[in-house]
Amino acid sequence: MIANSLTAILRTRGYKAQAVYSAAGAMTAAKDLIPDTVISDIMMPEMNGIELAAYFAVHHPACRVMLMSGDTAAPDLLRAALRHAQSHSTYHKTVGPIEILQTLAAFAPSA
């Protein structure tokens, strides 16, 4: 539900956005779409958002990753990622679309 809502908001602001519902889906979609930015939950089955961000760092190094989570274990995963020199934009799931849009605007190359 969050993915669909966020996708709709991004599209109304002119972004080419596609919702996918798993890390595997994101990796498959990225082969064709070559995204500038991926917004992912940290806590997912099979592969967490930190692992997905590491995949994108290797296979799509120009892609930025924004991670979101409402899970209490997420800070522990983020600390572990930082120990391995991975850095990502992170947000609590209560973040509003305005903050996400501001971050995306900051990612945009300056003219």
C-alpha distances in whole Angstrom, upper triangle without the diagonal:
4,5,5,6,9,10,11,12,14,15,17,19,20,19,18,15,13,10,11,10,13,16,18,16,16,20,21,19,21,24,24,22,24,21,22,19,17,14,13,12,16,15,15,17,20,20,18,17,21,22,20,22,25,25,24,27,29,28,26,28,28,24,22,20,18,16,14,14,14,17,20,21,20,23,25,24,24,28,28,27,29,32,32,32,28,26,23,21,19,17,16,12,14,15,14,14,18,19,16,18,21,21,20,23,26,25,26,30,32,34
4,5,5,6,8,10,11,12,14,16,17,18,17,17,13,12,9,11,10,13,15,18,16,15,19,20,18,20,23,23,21,22,19,20,17,14,11,10,10,13,14,14,17,19,19,17,15,19,21,18,19,23,23,22,24,27,26,24,26,25,21,19,17,14,13,11,11,12,15,18,20,18,20,23,21,21,25,26,24,26,29,29,29,25,23,20,18,16,13,13,9,10,11,11,11,15,15,13,15,18,18,17,20,22,22,23,27,29,32
4,6,5,6,9,10,10,12,14,16,17,14,14,10,9,6,7,8,11,13,15,13,12,16,17,15,16,20,19,17,18,16,17,14,11,9,9,9,13,14,13,16,18,17,16,14,18,19,16,17,21,20,19,22,24,23,21,23,22,18,17,15,13,12,11,13,14,16,20,21,18,21,24,21,21,25,25,24,26,29,28,28,24,22,19,17,16,14,14,11,13,13,13,12,15,16,13,14,18,17,16,19,21,20,21,25,27,30
4,6,5,6,9,10,11,12,15,15,14,13,10,9,6,9,10,13,16,17,15,14,18,18,16,18,21,20,18,20,17,19,16,14,12,12,13,17,18,17,19,21,20,19,18,21,22,20,21,24,23,22,25,27,25,24,26,24,21,20,18,16,16,15,16,17,20,23,24,22,25,27,25,25,29,29,27,29,33,32,31,27,26,22,20,19,18,17,14,15,15,14,13,16,17,15,15,19,19,17,20,23,22,23,26,29,30
4,5,5,6,9,10,11,13,15,13,14,11,11,9,12,13,16,18,21,18,17,21,21,19,20,24,23,20,22,19,19,17,15,13,14,14,18,19,18,21,24,23,21,19,23,24,21,22,26,25,23,26,29,27,25,27,25,22,20,18,16,16,14,16,17,20,23,24,22,25,27,26,25,29,30,28,30,33,32,32,28,26,22,20,19,16,16,13,13,13,11,10,13,15,13,13,17,17,16,19,21,21,22,25,28,29
4,5,5,6,9,10,11,13,11,12,9,9,8,11,13,15,17,19,17,15,19,20,17,18,22,21,18,19,16,16,13,12,9,11,12,16,17,18,21,23,21,20,17,20,22,19,19,23,23,21,23,26,25,22,23,22,18,17,15,13,13,12,14,16,19,22,23,20,23,26,24,23,26,27,25,27,30,29,28,25,23,19,16,16,14,14,11,12,11,10,7,11,12,9,10,14,14,13,15,18,17,18,22,24,26
4,5,5,6,9,10,11,9,9,6,6,6,10,12,15,16,18,15,14,17,18,15,16,19,18,15,17,14,15,13,11,10,12,14,18,19,18,21,23,22,20,18,21,22,19,19,23,22,20,23,25,23,21,23,21,17,17,15,14,15,15,17,19,21,25,26,23,25,28,25,25,28,29,27,28,32,30,29,26,24,20,18,18,17,17,15,16,15,13,10,13,15,12,12,15,15,13,16,18,17,18,21,24,25
4,6,5,6,9,10,10,10,8,9,9,13,15,18,20,22,18,17,21,21,18,19,22,21,18,20,17,17,16,15,14,16,17,21,22,22,24,26,25,24,22,25,26,23,23,27,26,24,26,29,27,24,26,24,21,20,19,17,18,17,20,21,24,27,28,26,28,31,29,28,31,32,30,31,35,34,33,29,27,23,21,21,19,20,17,17,16,14,11,13,16,13,12,16,17,15,17,20,20,19,23,25,26
4,5,5,7,9,9,11,9,11,12,15,17,20,21,23,21,19,22,23,20,20,24,22,19,20,17,17,15,15,13,16,17,21,22,23,26,28,26,24,22,24,26,23,23,27,26,24,26,29,27,25,26,23,20,19,18,16,17,16,19,20,23,26,28,25,27,30,28,27,30,32,29,30,34,33,32,28,26,22,19,19,17,18,15,15,14,11,8,10,12,10,9,13,14,13,14,17,17,17,21,23,24
4,5,5,7,5,7,6,9,11,14,17,19,20,22,19,17,20,21,17,18,21,19,16,17,14,13,12,12,11,14,17,20,22,22,25,27,25,23,20,23,24,21,21,24,24,21,23,26,24,21,22,20,17,16,16,14,16,16,19,21,24,27,28,25,26,29,27,26,29,30,27,28,32,31,29,26,23,20,17,18,17,18,16,17,14,12,9,10,12,9,8,11,12,10,11,15,14,14,18,20,21
4,5,5,5,6,6,9,11,15,17,20,21,23,20,18,21,21,17,18,21,19,15,17,14,15,14,14,14,17,19,23,25,24,27,29,27,26,23,25,27,23,23,26,25,23,25,27,25,22,24,21,19,18,18,17,19,19,22,24,27,30,31,28,30,33,30,29,32,33,30,32,35,34,32,29,27,23,21,21,20,22,20,20,18,16,12,14,16,13,11,15,16,13,14,17,17,16,19,21,22
4,6,7,9,10,13,14,18,21,23,25,26,23,21,25,25,21,22,24,22,19,21,18,18,17,18,17,20,22,25,27,27,30,32,30,28,26,28,30,26,26,29,29,26,28,31,29,26,27,24,22,21,21,19,21,21,24,25,29,32,33,30,32,35,32,31,34,36,33,34,37,37,35,31,29,25,23,23,21,23,20,20,18,15,12,13,16,14,11,15,16,14,14,18,18,17,20,21,22
4,6,9,10,13,15,19,22,24,25,27,24,22,24,25,21,21,24,22,19,20,17,16,15,16,16,19,22,25,27,27,30,32,30,28,25,27,29,26,25,28,28,25,26,29,28,24,25,22,20,19,19,18,20,20,23,25,28,31,32,29,30,33,31,29,33,34,31,32,36,35,33,29,26,23,20,21,20,22,20,20,17,15,11,11,13,12,9,12,13,11,11,14,15,14,17,18,19
4,7,9,12,15,19,22,24,24,26,23,21,23,23,19,19,22,20,16,17,15,14,14,16,16,20,22,26,28,28,31,32,30,28,25,27,29,25,24,28,27,24,25,28,26,23,24,20,18,18,19,18,21,22,25,27,30,33,34,30,32,35,32,30,34,35,32,32,36,35,33,29,27,24,21,23,22,24,22,23,20,18,14,14,16,14,11,14,15,12,11,15,15,13,16,17,17
4,6,9,12,15,19,21,21,22,19,17,19,20,16,16,18,17,13,14,11,11,11,12,13,16,19,22,25,25,27,28,26,25,22,24,25,22,21,24,23,20,22,24,22,19,20,17,15,15,16,15,18,19,22,25,28,30,31,27,29,32,29,27,31,32,28,29,33,31,29,26,24,20,18,20,20,22,20,21,19,17,13,14,15,12,10,13,13,10,10,14,13,11,14,16,17
4,7,10,13,17,19,19,20,17,15,17,17,13,13,15,13,10,11,9,10,10,12,13,16,19,22,24,24,26,27,25,24,21,23,24,20,20,23,22,18,21,23,20,17,19,17,14,15,16,16,19,20,23,25,28,31,31,28,30,32,29,28,31,32,28,30,33,31,30,26,24,21,20,21,21,23,22,23,21,19,16,17,18,15,13,16,16,12,14,17,15,13,16,19,19
4,7,10,13,15,16,17,14,12,15,15,11,12,15,13,10,12,9,10,10,9,10,13,16,19,21,20,23,24,22,21,18,21,22,18,18,21,20,17,20,22,20,17,19,17,14,14,14,14,16,17,20,22,25,28,28,25,27,29,26,25,29,29,26,28,31,29,28,24,23,19,18,19,19,20,18,20,18,17,14,16,17,13,12,16,15,12,14,17,15,15,18,21,22
4,7,10,12,13,14,11,10,13,12,9,10,13,12,9,12,10,12,11,10,10,12,15,18,19,18,20,21,19,19,17,20,20,17,17,20,19,17,20,21,19,17,19,18,15,15,15,15,16,17,19,22,24,27,27,24,27,29,26,25,29,29,26,28,31,29,28,25,23,20,19,20,19,21,19,21,19,19,16,18,19,15,15,19,18,15,18,20,18,18,21,24,25
4,7,10,11,13,9,9,12,12,10,12,15,14,12,14,12,14,12,10,9,10,12,16,17,15,17,18,17,17,15,18,19,15,17,20,18,17,20,22,20,18,21,20,16,16,14,14,15,15,17,19,21,24,24,22,25,26,24,23,27,27,25,27,30,28,28,24,23,20,19,18,18,19,16,19,18,17,15,18,19,15,16,20,18,16,19,21,20,20,23,26,28
4,6,8,9,6,6,10,10,8,10,13,13,12,14,13,15,13,10,10,9,11,14,15,12,14,15,14,14,13,17,16,13,15,18,16,15,19,20,18,17,20,20,16,16,14,14,14,15,16,19,20,23,23,21,24,25,22,22,26,25,23,26,28,27,27,23,22,19,19,19,19,19,17,20,20,20,18,21,21,18,19,22,20,18,22,23,21,22,25,28,30
4,7,8,6,8,11,11,11,13,16,16,16,17,16,18,16,12,11,9,10,12,12,9,11,12,12,12,12,16,15,13,15,18,16,16,20,21,19,19,22,22,18,18,16,15,14,14,15,17,17,21,20,19,22,23,20,21,25,24,22,25,28,26,27,23,23,20,20,18,18,18,16,19,19,20,19,22,22,19,21,24,22,20,24,25,23,25,28,31,33
4,5,5,6,9,10,10,12,15,16,16,17,16,18,16,12,11,9,9,11,11,7,8,9,8,9,10,13,12,10,13,15,13,14,17,18,17,17,20,21,17,17,15,15,13,14,14,17,17,20,19,17,21,21,18,19,23,22,20,23,25,23,24,21,21,18,19,18,18,19,17,20,21,22,21,24,23,20,22,25,23,21,25,26,24,25,28,32,34
4,5,5,6,9,10,11,13,15,15,15,14,16,14,11,11,8,9,10,10,8,9,8,6,7,8,10,9,6,10,11,10,11,14,15,14,14,17,18,15,15,12,13,12,14,15,17,17,20,18,16,19,20,16,17,20,19,17,20,22,20,21,18,18,16,17,17,18,19,18,21,21,23,22,25,23,20,22,24,22,21,24,25,22,24,26,30,33
4,5,5,6,9,10,11,14,14,15,15,18,16,13,14,12,13,14,14,11,10,9,8,11,11,13,11,9,12,13,11,12,15,15,14,15,18,19,16,17,15,17,16,17,18,21,21,24,22,20,23,23,19,21,24,22,20,23,25,22,23,20,21,19,21,20,22,23,21,25,25,26,25,28,27,23,25,27,25,23,27,27,25,26,28,32,34
4,5,5,6,8,10,12,12,13,13,16,15,12,13,11,13,15,15,12,12,12,11,13,13,15,14,11,14,15,13,13,17,17,15,15,18,19,16,17,15,16,16,17,18,21,21,25,23,21,24,25,21,22,26,24,22,25,27,25,25,22,22,20,21,21,21,22,21,24,24,24,23,26,25,22,23,26,24,22,25,26,23,25,27,31,32
4,5,5,6,9,10,10,10,10,13,11,8,10,9,12,13,14,12,13,13,11,12,11,13,12,8,11,13,10,10,13,14,12,12,15,15,12,13,12,13,13,15,17,20,21,24,22,20,23,23,20,20,23,22,20,22,25,22,22,19,19,17,17,18,19,20,19,22,22,22,21,23,22,19,20,23,20,18,22,23,20,21,23,27,29
4,6,5,7,10,10,10,10,13,13,10,12,12,14,15,16,14,15,13,11,13,12,13,11,8,10,11,8,8,12,12,9,10,13,14,12,14,13,15,15,18,19,23,23,26,24,21,24,24,20,21,24,22,19,22,24,21,22,18,19,17,19,20,21,23,22,25,25,26,24,26,25,22,23,25,22,20,24,24,21,22,24,28,30
4,5,6,8,9,10,11,15,15,13,15,14,17,18,19,16,16,15,14,16,15,17,15,12,14,15,12,12,15,15,12,12,16,17,15,17,16,18,18,20,22,25,26,29,27,25,27,28,24,24,28,26,23,26,28,25,25,22,23,21,22,23,24,26,24,28,27,28,26,28,27,24,25,27,25,22,25,26,23,24,26,29,31
4,5,6,6,8,9,12,12,11,13,13,16,18,19,17,18,17,16,17,16,18,16,13,14,16,13,12,16,16,13,12,16,16,13,15,15,17,18,19,22,25,26,29,27,25,27,28,25,25,28,27,24,27,29,26,26,23,23,20,21,22,23,25,23,26,25,25,23,25,25,21,22,24,22,20,23,24,21,21,23,27,28
4,5,5,5,6,10,10,9,12,13,16,18,20,18,19,18,16,17,15,16,15,12,12,14,11,9,12,13,9,8,12,12,10,12,12,15,17,19,22,25,26,29,27,24,26,27,24,23,26,25,22,24,27,24,23,20,20,18,19,20,22,24,23,26,25,25,23,25,24,20,21,23,21,18,21,22,18,19,20,24,26
4,6,6,9,12,14,13,16,17,20,21,23,20,21,20,18,19,18,19,17,14,15,16,12,11,14,13,9,9,13,14,12,15,16,19,20,23,25,28,29,32,30,27,30,30,26,26,29,28,24,27,29,26,25,22,23,21,22,24,26,28,27,30,29,29,27,29,28,24,24,26,24,21,24,25,21,21,22,26,27
4,6,9,12,14,14,17,18,21,23,25,23,23,22,21,22,20,22,20,17,18,19,16,14,17,16,13,12,15,15,14,17,17,20,22,24,27,30,31,34,32,29,32,33,29,29,32,30,27,29,32,29,28,25,25,23,24,25,27,29,28,31,29,29,26,28,28,24,24,26,24,21,23,25,21,21,22,25,26
4,6,9,11,11,14,16,19,22,23,22,23,22,20,21,19,21,20,16,16,18,16,13,16,16,13,11,14,13,11,14,15,17,19,21,24,28,29,32,31,28,30,31,28,27,30,29,26,28,30,28,27,23,23,21,21,23,24,26,25,28,26,26,23,24,24,20,20,22,21,17,20,21,18,17,19,22,23
4,7,9,10,14,15,19,21,23,22,23,22,20,20,18,19,18,15,14,16,13,10,13,13,10,7,10,9,8,11,13,16,18,21,24,27,28,31,30,27,28,29,26,25,28,27,24,25,28,25,24,20,20,18,19,21,23,26,25,28,26,26,23,24,24,20,20,22,19,16,18,19,16,15,16,20,21
4,5,7,10,13,16,18,21,20,22,22,19,19,16,17,17,14,13,15,13,10,12,14,11,8,10,9,6,8,10,12,15,18,21,24,26,28,27,24,26,27,24,23,26,25,22,23,26,24,22,19,18,16,16,18,20,22,22,24,22,22,19,21,20,16,16,18,16,12,15,16,13,13,14,18,20
4,7,10,13,17,19,22,21,24,24,21,20,16,17,18,15,13,15,14,11,12,14,13,9,10,7,5,6,9,11,14,17,21,24,26,28,27,24,25,27,24,22,25,25,21,22,25,23,21,18,16,14,14,17,18,21,21,23,21,21,18,19,18,14,14,15,13,10,12,12,9,9,11,15,17
4,7,10,13,15,18,18,21,21,18,17,13,14,16,12,11,14,13,10,11,14,13,10,11,9,5,5,6,7,11,13,17,20,22,25,24,20,21,23,20,19,22,22,19,20,23,21,19,16,14,11,11,13,15,18,17,20,17,17,15,16,15,11,12,13,10,8,11,12,9,10,13,16,19
4,6,10,12,15,15,17,18,15,13,10,12,13,10,9,12,12,9,11,14,13,11,12,11,7,6,5,6,8,11,14,18,19,22,21,18,19,21,18,17,20,20,17,19,22,20,19,15,14,11,11,12,13,16,15,18,16,17,15,17,15,12,13,15,12,10,14,14,12,14,16,20,22
4,7,10,12,13,16,17,15,13,9,11,13,10,10,13,14,12,14,17,16,14,15,14,10,9,6,5,6,7,11,14,16,19,18,15,17,19,16,15,19,19,17,18,22,20,19,16,14,10,9,9,10,12,11,14,12,13,12,14,13,9,11,14,11,10,14,15,13,15,18,21,24
4,6,9,9,12,14,11,9,6,9,11,8,9,12,13,12,14,17,16,15,16,16,13,11,7,6,5,6,9,12,13,16,15,12,15,17,14,13,17,17,15,17,20,19,19,15,14,11,10,9,10,11,10,14,13,15,14,17,15,12,15,17,14,14,18,18,16,19,22,25,28
4,6,7,10,13,10,8,6,9,11,10,11,14,15,14,16,19,19,18,19,20,16,14,10,9,6,5,5,9,10,13,12,10,13,14,12,12,16,16,15,17,20,19,20,16,15,12,12,9,9,10,8,12,12,15,15,18,16,13,17,19,16,16,20,20,19,22,25,28,31
4,6,10,12,9,5,4,6,9,9,9,12,14,14,16,18,19,18,19,20,17,15,11,9,6,6,5,9,8,11,9,7,10,11,8,9,12,13,11,14,16,16,17,14,13,11,11,9,10,10,10,14,14,17,18,20,18,16,19,20,18,18,22,22,20,23,26,29,32
4,7,10,8,5,6,9,10,11,12,14,16,17,18,20,21,21,22,23,20,18,14,13,9,9,7,9,7,10,8,7,11,11,9,11,14,14,14,17,18,18,20,17,16,15,15,12,13,12,11,15,16,19,20,23,21,19,22,24,21,22,25,25,24,27,30,33,36
4,7,6,5,7,10,10,10,12,14,15,16,18,20,20,20,22,23,20,19,15,14,11,11,10,12,10,13,12,11,14,15,12,14,17,16,16,19,21,20,21,18,19,17,17,15,15,15,14,17,18,21,21,24,23,20,23,25,23,23,26,27,25,28,30,34,36
4,6,7,10,12,11,11,15,16,16,18,20,21,21,22,24,25,22,22,18,18,15,15,13,15,13,16,14,13,17,17,14,17,19,18,18,21,22,21,23,21,21,20,21,19,19,18,17,21,22,24,25,28,26,24,27,29,26,26,30,30,28,31,33,37,40
4,7,10,12,10,10,14,14,14,16,19,19,19,20,22,24,22,21,18,19,16,17,16,18,16,18,16,15,19,18,15,17,20,18,17,21,22,20,22,20,21,20,22,20,21,21,20,24,25,27,27,30,28,26,28,30,28,27,31,31,29,31,34,37,40
4,7,8,6,7,10,11,10,13,15,16,16,17,19,21,18,18,15,16,13,14,14,17,15,17,15,13,16,16,12,14,17,15,14,18,19,17,19,16,17,16,18,17,19,19,19,22,23,25,25,28,26,23,26,28,25,24,28,28,25,28,30,34,36
4,6,5,6,9,10,11,13,14,16,17,17,18,20,17,16,13,13,10,11,11,13,12,14,11,10,13,12,9,11,14,12,11,15,16,15,17,14,15,13,15,14,15,15,15,19,20,22,22,25,23,20,23,25,22,22,26,25,23,26,28,32,35
4,5,5,6,9,10,10,12,14,15,15,16,17,14,13,9,9,7,8,9,13,12,14,12,10,12,13,9,10,13,12,10,13,16,14,15,12,12,10,12,10,12,13,13,17,17,19,19,22,20,17,20,21,18,18,22,22,19,22,25,28,31
4,5,5,6,9,10,10,13,14,15,14,16,14,12,9,10,8,10,11,15,14,15,12,10,11,11,7,7,10,9,7,10,12,11,12,8,9,9,11,10,13,15,16,19,19,21,22,24,21,18,21,22,19,19,23,22,19,23,25,28,31
4,5,5,6,9,10,11,12,13,14,17,14,14,11,13,11,14,14,17,16,18,15,13,14,14,10,11,13,11,9,12,14,11,13,10,12,12,14,14,17,18,19,22,22,25,24,26,24,21,24,25,22,21,25,24,22,24,26,30,33
4,5,5,6,9,10,10,11,12,14,12,11,9,11,10,13,14,17,17,19,17,14,16,16,12,13,16,14,11,15,16,14,15,11,12,11,13,14,16,18,18,21,21,23,22,24,22,19,21,23,20,19,22,22,19,22,24,27,30
4,5,5,6,9,10,10,10,12,9,8,6,9,8,12,14,18,17,19,17,14,15,16,12,11,14,13,10,12,14,12,12,8,9,8,11,11,14,17,17,21,20,22,21,23,20,17,20,20,17,17,20,19,16,19,21,24,27
4,5,5,7,9,10,9,12,11,11,9,12,12,15,17,20,20,21,18,16,17,16,13,12,14,12,9,12,13,10,10,7,10,10,13,14,18,20,21,24,23,25,25,26,24,21,23,24,20,20,23,22,19,21,23,26,29
4,5,5,6,8,9,12,11,12,10,14,14,17,19,22,22,23,21,18,20,19,16,15,18,16,13,15,17,14,14,11,13,13,16,17,20,22,22,26,25,27,26,27,25,22,24,25,21,20,24,23,20,22,23,27,29
4,5,5,5,6,8,7,8,8,11,13,16,18,22,22,24,22,19,20,21,17,16,19,17,14,16,18,15,14,11,12,11,14,16,18,21,21,25,23,25,23,25,23,19,21,22,18,17,20,20,16,18,19,23,26
4,6,6,4,8,7,8,9,12,14,17,20,24,23,25,23,19,20,20,17,16,18,16,12,14,16,12,11,9,10,10,14,16,19,22,23,26,24,26,25,26,23,21,22,22,19,18,21,19,16,18,19,22,25
4,6,6,10,10,12,12,16,17,21,23,26,26,28,25,22,23,23,19,18,20,18,15,16,17,14,13,11,14,14,17,19,23,25,26,29,28,29,28,29,27,24,25,26,22,21,24,23,19,21,21,25,27
4,6,9,9,12,13,16,18,21,23,27,27,29,27,24,25,25,21,21,23,21,18,19,21,17,17,15,16,16,19,21,23,26,26,30,28,29,28,29,27,24,25,26,23,21,23,23,19,20,21,25,27
4,6,6,9,10,14,16,20,22,26,27,29,27,23,25,25,22,20,23,21,18,19,21,18,17,14,15,14,16,19,22,25,25,28,26,27,25,26,24,21,22,23,19,17,20,19,16,17,17,21,23
4,5,8,10,14,16,20,23,26,27,28,26,23,24,24,21,19,21,20,16,17,19,16,14,12,13,13,15,18,21,24,25,28,26,27,25,26,24,21,21,22,18,17,19,18,14,16,16,19,22
4,6,10,13,16,20,23,27,28,29,28,24,25,26,23,21,23,22,19,19,21,19,16,14,14,13,14,18,20,24,25,27,24,25,23,24,22,19,19,19,16,14,16,15,11,12,12,16,18
4,7,10,13,16,20,23,24,26,25,22,22,24,20,19,21,21,17,18,21,18,16,13,13,11,12,15,18,21,21,24,21,22,20,21,19,16,16,17,14,12,14,14,10,12,13,16,19
4,7,10,13,17,20,22,24,23,19,19,21,18,16,19,19,15,16,19,17,15,12,10,8,8,11,14,17,18,21,18,19,17,18,16,13,14,14,11,9,12,11,8,11,12,16,19
4,6,10,13,17,18,20,19,15,16,18,15,13,16,16,13,14,17,16,14,11,9,6,7,9,11,14,15,18,16,17,16,17,15,12,14,14,11,10,14,13,11,13,16,19,22
4,7,10,14,16,18,17,13,14,17,14,12,15,16,14,14,18,17,16,12,10,6,5,6,8,11,12,14,12,14,13,14,12,9,11,12,9,9,13,12,11,14,17,20,23
4,7,11,12,14,13,10,11,14,11,10,13,14,12,13,17,16,16,12,10,7,6,5,6,9,9,12,11,14,14,16,13,11,14,15,12,13,16,16,15,18,21,23,27
4,7,9,12,12,9,11,14,12,11,14,16,14,16,19,19,19,15,13,10,8,6,5,5,6,9,9,11,12,14,12,10,14,15,13,14,18,18,17,20,23,26,29
4,5,8,9,6,9,12,11,11,14,15,15,16,19,20,20,17,15,13,11,8,7,5,5,9,10,13,14,17,15,13,17,18,16,18,21,21,21,24,27,29,33
4,7,9,8,10,13,13,13,16,17,17,19,22,22,23,20,19,16,15,11,9,6,5,8,10,13,15,18,16,15,19,20,19,20,24,24,24,27,30,32,35
4,5,6,8,10,10,12,14,15,16,18,20,21,22,20,19,17,16,12,11,9,9,11,14,17,19,22,19,19,22,23,22,23,26,26,26,29,32,35,38
4,6,7,8,10,11,13,14,16,17,19,21,22,20,19,18,17,13,13,10,11,13,15,19,21,23,21,21,25,25,23,25,28,28,27,31,34,36,40
4,6,6,7,9,10,11,13,15,16,18,19,17,17,16,17,13,14,12,13,16,18,21,23,25,23,22,26,26,24,26,29,28,27,31,33,36,39
4,5,5,6,9,10,11,12,14,16,17,15,14,13,13,10,10,9,11,14,15,19,20,22,19,18,22,23,20,22,25,24,23,27,30,32,36
4,5,5,6,9,10,10,12,14,15,14,13,12,13,10,11,10,13,15,16,19,21,23,20,19,23,23,20,22,25,24,23,27,30,32,35
4,5,5,6,9,10,11,13,15,14,14,14,15,13,14,14,16,19,19,23,25,26,23,22,26,26,23,25,28,27,26,30,32,34,38
4,5,5,6,9,10,11,13,11,12,12,13,11,13,14,16,19,19,22,24,25,22,21,25,25,22,23,26,25,24,27,30,32,36
4,5,5,6,9,10,11,9,8,9,10,9,11,12,15,18,17,21,22,23,20,19,22,22,19,21,24,22,21,24,27,29,33
4,5,5,6,9,10,10,10,11,13,12,14,15,18,20,20,24,25,26,23,22,25,25,21,23,26,24,23,27,29,31,35
4,5,5,7,9,9,10,12,15,14,16,17,20,23,23,26,27,28,25,24,27,27,23,25,28,26,24,28,30,32,36
4,5,5,7,5,7,9,12,12,15,17,19,22,21,24,25,26,23,21,24,24,21,22,25,23,21,25,26,29,32
4,5,5,5,6,9,12,12,15,17,20,23,22,25,26,26,23,22,24,24,20,22,24,22,21,24,25,28,31
4,5,7,9,13,15,16,19,21,23,26,25,28,29,30,26,25,28,27,24,25,28,25,24,28,29,31,35
4,6,9,12,15,16,20,22,24,27,26,29,29,30,27,25,28,27,24,25,27,25,23,26,27,30,33
4,6,10,13,15,19,21,24,26,25,28,28,28,25,23,26,25,21,22,25,22,20,23,24,27,30
4,7,10,12,16,18,21,23,22,24,24,25,22,20,23,22,18,19,22,20,17,21,22,25,28
4,7,9,13,16,18,21,19,21,21,22,18,17,19,18,15,16,19,16,15,18,19,22,26
4,6,10,13,15,18,16,18,18,18,15,13,16,15,12,13,16,14,12,16,18,21,24
4,7,11,13,15,12,14,14,15,11,10,13,12,9,10,13,12,11,15,17,19,23
4,7,10,12,10,13,14,15,11,10,14,13,11,13,16,15,14,18,20,23,26
4,6,8,6,10,11,12,9,9,12,13,11,13,16,15,16,19,22,24,27
4,5,6,9,12,14,11,11,15,15,14,16,19,19,19,22,26,27,31
4,5,8,10,13,11,11,14,16,15,16,19,20,20,23,26,28,31
4,6,9,12,11,11,14,15,15,17,20,20,21,24,27,29,32
4,7,8,7,8,11,12,12,14,16,16,18,20,24,25,28
4,5,6,7,9,10,11,13,15,16,17,19,23,24,27
4,5,5,6,8,10,10,12,14,15,17,20,22,24
4,5,5,6,9,10,10,12,14,15,19,20,22
4,5,5,6,9,10,11,12,15,18,19,22
4,5,5,6,9,10,11,13,16,18,21
4,5,5,6,9,10,11,14,16,18
4,5,5,6,9,10,13,14,17
4,5,5,6,9,12,14,17
4,5,5,7,10,12,15
4,5,5,9,10,12
4,5,8,9,12
4,6,9,12
4,6,9
4,6
4
